[in-house]
Amino acid sequence: MKTHVGPVLALLVVTLLGVAACSSGGGGSSSDDTGSSAASGASAASGASAASGASAPDTTVPGMPFSSADFTTVVPDGWTNATDNSTAVAQATASGASPSANLALFKAPSSGSADIGSISIMVVTPSVPDGNLASYLASAGSNGATNLSQPTSFTLGSDTGQYITYDDPPQSDGSAFESEDMAINHGSTTYEIDFNVPTDQFTDLTPDLQEVLSSWQWNS
């Protein structure tokens, strides 16, 4: 679940070029996770994808490429491509933002919990200048996120962005979630990648986020 204040997320229509493939956690200390974060390991990498659409069943396609007009990546092995599931997208999108703002949504393997976590990829409108990316991410703290780490730079292809980790506000059912939230500019567009999973699975699922980032390639 997104917790930013400030720029609004807006729809970017994405045209699928190939076969579709298969942000705020609570409880754990995010700063402790910063050194082993997926973004820090993605500095030499590039990947991700999707299309907005009407509600449709989730499609599980383990470890297959996922392409869009802007970038390509893979859906991690065992994860579900839920981009066309409007209910799932609404749950993963910031409060007050349109679900259609989501470019891609990958759901984590089921662990029996009501919300199993996700990787969501969005475009931020208006775009955020490079010098303001850190403060944009830190605005999550104004909406209940805690244990925010210091913003840290990472690279995706030839572009440099910022990421932070933080704990989500407590969920209504008492469950604890943690996020690694990334923002990066490519051309004139600001992209946001939010890895939001149960706190007790954050470490185990981080390699799956790394798989998305290391497979990332910009199309232009």
N, C-alpha and C positions, 0 to 999 in steps of 0.2 A: 504494500500500500504506500502510495506516495504522500509525502508530507511537506512539500515545498510551498512557500508563499512567494509571490512575485510574478515572474513571467508565466503566461498561461500555456498549457500544452495544446497544440493545434494539429489538425489532421494533415498528414502528408500522404497523398494517394500513391500507393506503391504497386507497380505492375510486376507480377511474378514473371521471372524469366525462365525458371526451371521448375523442377519438381519441388513442392513444398515439403519441408522436412520437420520430421521430427528428426523500499524501499521504504524501511524503517523497522528493525527487529527489536524485541525487548528482552532484557534480562542479562545478557552477557556484556562484557566490556569490549566495545568495538576497538578501542585504541590498542588492545593487546593483539588484535588480528591484523593490524596494518602491515606489519612486516611480512606476513605470508599471504597478503591479498592477491587475488587473481590479477588485478590491474597492474600491480607492481611487476608481475611476471609477464605481462603482455607487451612490454616496451618494444619488442622487436616484431610484434605481430600485426595482423589485420583481420573482421567477420561479423555478420548478423543479418536479419531479414524479416520480410513479411508483407501481408496485405491486410487492409481493413476490410471488414465485410459483415454480413448479417450473421445471426446466430446459427451455428452449425456444430455437429458433434466434433469432439476433439479427435485428432488423428495422430496416432502414435507411429512414428517412423524413426526408429533408433539410428542415431548417428549419421543421418543422411544430409546432403547439402541443402541449404535453403537460400534461395536467390531473390533479390529484389532489384528494382531499378537503380538503387543507390549503393548497395553493398551486398556481399554474400558471406555466408558463414555456415555452420552446421548446427543442427539441434543435437544437444548432447545425448549420448546413448542412454536409452531408457526414459528420456524426457518426452513430453507430449507437446506437439504444436497446437496451441489453443488460440491462435490468432483470430480465427473466425468464430470463436465462441464468445458472444457479446457479454454473457453473464460473467465468465471468467475474466474477460478484459475489464469489465466495470469494477470487479473486486480488486484488480491489480492497479487501477488508475487512481490518480490523486483525487481526493475529495473535491468535488466541484468541477472537475475537468471532464470533458467529453470522452466516453470510452473510445470513440473513433480516432482519438489522438494517438492511440497505440499503433506502432508500426509492426511490432512482433511481440508475441507472448509465448514463452515456453514454460510449461508446468513441470515441476519436479516429480520424480517417481513417488507414487503413493506410499505413505508410511502409516496410514490409518488415521492421520489427523484430518480435521475438517479442511484446513488450508495447508497444502503441502509445499507452498513456496513457489517462486517463479523467477524468471528472468524476463523483464519487459524492456522493450526498446522503443523510445519515443522521440519526437521532434519537439523542441521548445520554441514557442513563438510569443513575443518577438525573440529573435536570436540574442544570445548573451555574449558580449565581447569577451575575448580571452582573459582580460584582466579582471573580469567579474565572475568567472566560473566558480572560483572557490567560495565567494560569498553567496552565490546562487545555491550551491550545494549546502552550505552551512545554514541556510534559511530553514532547513528541516527542523533545526532546534527551536524555532519559533512556533512550531506546531506540535510539540510534544516529544520529539526525538531526543534521546539522551546519550551520554558517553560518546559524543562526536569526536572522531579522530582529527588530527591536523590534516588539512588538504594536502595531497601529494600528487605530483605530476606523473603521467603515464603517456605512452605513445601508442597510436593505432595507425598503422601505415606510416605516413610521413607527418601525421598530425599529432599535436600534443594537447592533452586535456588534463583534468583534475579529477581526483576521486577522494571520497571519504567513506568511513564506516561508522555506523551508529546503531543504537538500539531503538526499536519501534516503541511508540506508546503502548502500554499494556492492551492486549486484545480483550474483547468483551468476555471471552471464555477463559481468560486468564493465561492463555498461551503467550510465549515470548518469541518475538521475531527479531532478526538482525538484518541489516542491509549493508551492501557495498554499493555505493551510488556514484556513477561516473558521468561526467559531462565533457563533451569534446566538440570542437567546431571543425567542420569540413566544408570548405568553400564558404558560403554565406549562411549555412545551416548549422544550428546547434542540436546535437543528438544527446540523448540521455539514456544510459543503460543502468537499470536498477536490478540488482541481485538481492532478492528478499526471501529469506528462508527461516524456518524455525531455528532458534539460537543453538539448540543442541545438535543441529545438523550442519551448521555453518561451515565448520572445518571440513567435514566429509564431502560436502557438495561443492566447495570452492574449486576443485579441479574441473568440474563441469563448466563453471563460468570461464575458467582458463581455456577450455576447449573452444568455447564460442569466440573468445577474444583472439586466440592464436590462429583461428581459421578466418578471421575477418579480412576482407579485401574490399577496398573502395572500388566502385566501377568506373570512376572518372576522377 
